[in-house]
């Protein structure tokens, strides 16, 4: 059995099983996901399509959050 202790706010919680493994995989992939978003923002150009612009803004917000620039901690 895999156990992980996480502090959420002022509450300690113990998680085990599939969720912990999924979180560990996501954390392990995070640097590559961030690099992919940065590459996409730099190389995919600009499109006037509203859906493209919405997706681009979401990507920019995620990069800022990952880099600690969003004001959220």
C-alpha positions in Angstrom: 0.0 0.0 0.0 1.3 3.5 -0.9 0.5 6.3 1.5 1.2 10.0 1.1 0.7 12.7 3.7 -0.4 16.1 2.3 -1.1 19.3 4.1 -4.0 21.2 2.7 -4.5 24.5 4.4 -4.3 23.6 8.1 -5.7 20.1 7.6 -3.5 17.1 7.2 -4.9 14.4 5.0 -3.7 10.9 4.2 -4.2 9.7 0.6 -3.5 6.3 -0.8 -4.0 4.3 -4.0 -4.8 5.4 -7.5 -5.2 9.1 -6.8 -1.8 9.4 -5.3 -0.2 7.6 -8.2 -2.0 9.8 -10.7 -0.8 12.9 -8.8 2.7 11.7 -8.7 2.7 11.1 -12.5 1.3 14.6 -13.1 3.9 16.1 -10.9 6.6 14.2 -12.7 5.3 15.4 -16.1 4.8 19.0 -15.0 8.2 20.3 -16.3 7.7 18.8 -19.7 4.1 20.1 -19.8 5.3 23.6 -19.0 7.9 23.4 -21.7 5.3 22.3 -24.2 3.0 25.2 -23.4 5.9 27.7 -23.6 6.9 26.2 -27.0 3.4 26.4 -28.3 3.0 30.0 -27.2 6.3 30.9 -28.9 5.9 28.9 -32.1 2.2 28.5 -33.1 1.8 32.1 -34.3 -1.3 34.1 -33.9 -4.7 33.5 -35.2 -7.7 35.8 -35.0 -10.1 32.9 -34.3 -11.8 33.5 -31.0 -11.3 29.9 -29.8 -7.6 30.2 -30.6 -7.3 33.4 -28.7 -9.2 31.9 -25.7 -6.9 28.8 -25.7 -3.8 31.1 -25.9 -5.0 33.2 -22.9 -5.5 30.0 -20.9 -2.0 28.8 -21.8 -0.5 32.1 -20.8 -2.4 32.0 -17.5 -1.2 28.5 -16.8 2.4 29.3 -17.5 2.3 32.4 -15.2 0.7 30.3 -12.4 3.4 27.6 -12.8 6.1 30.2 -12.6 4.5 31.9 -9.6 3.6 35.1 -11.5 -0.2 34.9 -11.1 -0.4 36.2 -7.5 -1.6 32.8 -6.3 0.5 30.7 -3.9 
